[in-house]
């Protein structure tokens, strides 16, 4: 057993003294405090930190001295931090703040610093969500506000979350993320016009703070979505077009941009953007709605044979994917998290690509994996001093927190997979009905032709010559896909709907 006997400086014991008792009870006296912490003080004076930590653990479990429980957790946190056990210290701080937030509120800043260090900010979010009024410095309050807002956002308390985000200061290290979240919340509240300003601020401040391309792409996508929801389809299409071709979110942007063109009744633009999704390079991706949107565009152009072929291709591609998703739903939460972790760590997992792609560039899952790794590293260190009561207690805490993260994130991933499988199952079922609709529309066209002896003429449209820029080359589609063509498809076709056979006639 390794003995922990380093001498602690006096500053370690600047733990907060509880100003008043819990639930309005009289404040404990100094004599009571000295009595409660007598064994802790004796161990510290002899330089035995391990014994002091053991005594503090006992104090947290004591019913006789329950009025000092929060202070004991706070002192234990400082001791564990000094012993280079940051995750254990963070958990002790979270317990102290949950026990008596007002009494140990001055320790909130230290808790936030430890959360940043181990990568587990989420552990403090529930505590801060209900205690934003603690007496702390401005910088700490700003950080608390951001974490409290995230908790309220996840709980669906959007108005509260939005109000808390207003408290995040421009000099806060997470100010870009706070403004990005504010924009998302406003959009969820159907305040799409008001969402634009915070999202623009997030984009600008994130750039200055060198947040990277993933953050930039995420905010840009949300800007486009806000414009789309506000009915400004041209501006939405503009922001979706800003996503670079090599960005992981590029294919999402192409699909969503296609919706903007669809709403602008630009079926050629819609089909050109969605041509990427039916290319063999993305056959293992999950874009069933893109296939349906492509079918609708062809339908509105009265290109029934092409729409029917698109429907057959949809069923051929997505029936096997639906079976794969159904298989994943049988995984446990732990197995699912482990598979995603393996994929992000070394690119190997048993999950289909259509599942892993949704998470491989997500900050939340990366933070969770980082926190689990920190927990596992600390558990290994605690085993070296496992004979001490405090070490076993801390190991239980950290292991429990590790399990909570795995269960939460594994469950979140599984819920997404189940939603995908349900959505796809409904689309496949509805596609059979759509097939009948297409056959009926096509038969109507031929019935009219049988009465007149000729196919009705399509509505005349102005023909526009498509010219290539000096920096571009243009050639007709030859039926083959080339990697360097993906992203540059243009469709120039005319509707085949006769004047007397428009939709709704």
C-alpha positions, 0 to 999 in steps of 0.5 A: 500500500502506498502511504499518503503522508504529504504535509498540506498547507494551511490554505487547504482548510479554507473551506467555507464555514456554513453561515446558517443551519440547513432549512432555517435551523440555527447555525452550528456553534464553533464548539460543535464544528471543532468537535465534529472535525476533531479527528480530521484536524488531528490527522491533518496536524500529523500529516496523514492525509489518508486518515484525514480523508477517511475521517471526512468520509465518515463525517459525510455519513454521520447522522449526528453531524449532518449539519456539517455534511456539505462542509465535510464534502467540500473539505474532502473535495479539496483534499482529493484535489490535492491528492491529484484525484480530480474526478473524485474531487469534482464529485465531492464538490457536486455533493457539497453543492447539492447538499447546501448550495448556499453554505458552500456556494463559494466553492462553485468556481473550483468545481467548474474548473475541475469539471473542465479538467476531467471533461464532465461539465454535465455533473454540475448542470442539475446543481446550478440549474436551481441555484443560479443566485449563489453569491459568486464572482461574475466570471463564475456566475457566467459559467454557472449560467451556461451550465444551468441553461444547458440543463434547462434546455435538455429538460425542455424548460426553454424560456428559463434556459433562454433567460439564463443564457442572457447572463453569460458574459462576452468574455466567458470562454463558452460565449460562442456556444451560449449564443449558438444555444440561444439561437437554437432555443429561440428557433424552437420557440418559433421565434425564428427571426429573433434567432438570427442575431445570436446565431450570427454572433455565435458565428463571428465570436466562434471564428475569433475564438478559433472554434474550428470547422465543426462549430462553424458548420453547426452554427451555419446549418442552424442559421440556414434552418432559422431562415428556412423556418422564417420563410426566407428560402433564398437566404436559407439556401445561401447559408446551406451553400456555405458548407464546404464540400469536404465538411462532414455535414456537407451532405446534410446541407445539400439535402436541407438546401434541396428543401429550400429549392423545393419550396421555391418551386425549383424542381431542377435545383431540388433534383440537382442537389439530391443527385448526390444522395443517390450516387453510389458513394453515399449508398450506406448513408441514411437519407430516406427523406431525400429519396422521398423528396426527389420522388415528389419533385419528379412527381410534380414534373409528371415524370411518372416512369422516373418517379416509379424507378426512384421508388423501386430504388428507394425500397431496394436501398432502405429495406436492408437498412431498416433490418440493420437498424432493427438489429441495433435496437436489440443492443444494450445501452452499454454495448451501444456506447462502447460501439460508438466509443470504439468507432470514434477512438479507432474507426472500428465498430459493429454499428452501421455507418448510417448510425455512427456518422450522426455522432462521430463529429458531435461534441457531446459524445466526444465529451462523454467519451473523454469523461469516461476515459478520465474516470477509468484513469482515476479508478486505476489510480485509486486501486493503488490506495484501495485499502483506505476507506476514502479510496474505496468510497471515491472509487465507488463514486467515480465508477457510479458516475462512469456508469451514469454517463454510459447509460445516459449516452447509450440510451440517447443513441439507442433512442435515435436508432429506434426513431430512425427505424420507426421512421423508415418502417413508416416510409417503406409502408407508405411507399407502397401506397405511393406506388399505386398513386403513381400508377394511377396518375400515369394511367390517367395520362394514357387514358386521356391520350386514348380519347384524343389519339395523342399524348397531351402536350406539356405546358410550354416553358421558357428555355434557358441556355445553361452556360459554363463559367470560364473556370468551369467545364460542362458536359452532359450526364452519361450515366456514370458517377465520378467522385469529382462530379459529386456536388456539381450536378445540375439538372435542366429538365422540363415538366411533362404535365399537360395544361389540362392535367395539373395537380388537383385537376 
